Amino acid sequence: MNVRESGKRRGVGLLLLCWIILIVLTFASFRIAEADGNGPRAATATLVLGIAVIKAHLIGAVYMELMDAPRVWAVAMSAYLLLLTGLLVALFA
């Protein structure tokens, strides 16, 4: 199956649902960061970073069509995101 066939098969509904989830997660991370006040900054930063990783996975799977790509590409993307997140949490926690 080529790229055009996979896009037609998935349809606009999945793209719209993913977009809505991305918007909700964006507002959630904004509210979490805004409401932090005097709380533990490392925990808040880790939570917001975790939401960013979830958003990156959604973008990779749906918009970059990694769910239709060879498995090695999806695993490479996930490994990269987890490694980068781990490094950032280790540096700033």
C-alpha positions in Angstrom: 0.0 0.0 0.0 1.4 3.4 -0.9 1.1 6.6 1.0 -1.9 7.9 -0.9 -3.9 4.8 -0.3 -3.2 4.8 3.4 -4.3 8.5 3.7 -7.6 7.7 1.9 -8.2 4.7 4.0 -7.8 6.5 7.4 -9.9 9.4 6.3 -10.4 12.8 7.8 -12.0 11.5 10.9 -8.8 10.3 12.4 -7.0 13.5 11.5 -9.7 15.6 13.1 -9.8 13.4 16.3 -6.0 13.6 16.6 -6.1 17.4 16.1 -8.7 17.8 18.8 -6.7 15.6 21.2 -3.6 17.7 20.4 -5.4 20.9 21.2 -6.8 19.5 24.5 -3.3 18.3 25.5 -1.9 21.7 24.6 -4.4 23.5 26.8 -3.9 21.0 29.6 -0.1 21.4 29.6 -0.6 25.2 29.6 -3.0 25.1 32.6 -0.7 22.7 34.5 2.3 25.0 34.0 0.3 28.1 34.7 -1.2 26.7 38.0 2.2 25.6 39.3 2.6 28.5 41.6 5.0 27.6 44.4 4.8 23.8 43.8 7.7 21.5 42.9 8.9 22.8 39.6 10.7 19.5 38.6 7.4 17.5 38.9 5.5 20.1 36.9 8.2 20.2 34.2 8.3 16.4 34.0 4.5 16.3 33.6 4.5 18.9 30.9 7.3 17.2 29.2 5.4 13.9 29.4 2.4 15.5 27.7 4.8 16.8 25.0 6.0 13.3 24.4 2.5 12.0 24.0 1.8 14.8 21.5 4.9 13.9 19.6 3.9 10.2 19.4 0.4 11.2 18.1 2.0 13.5 15.5 4.4 10.8 14.4 1.7 8.0 14.3 -1.1 10.0 12.6 0.3 12.9 10.6 3.7 11.3 9.7 1.8 8.0 9.1 4.3 6.0 11.2 1.5 3.5 12.0 1.6 2.5 8.3 5.4 2.7 7.9 7.8 -0.2 8.5 7.9 -1.0 12.3 11.6 0.0 12.5 10.7 3.6 11.9 8.0 3.7 14.6 10.4 2.1 17.1 13.2 4.5 16.1 10.9 7.5 16.7 9.8 6.1 20.0 13.3 5.3 21.1 14.5 8.8 20.1 11.6 10.5 22.0 12.1 8.4 25.2 15.9 8.9 25.1 15.5 12.7 24.6 12.9 12.9 27.4 15.1 10.8 29.8 18.1 13.1 29.1 16.0 16.3 29.7 14.5 14.9 32.9 17.9 13.8 34.2 19.4 17.2 33.4 16.7 19.4 34.9 15.3 17.3 37.7 
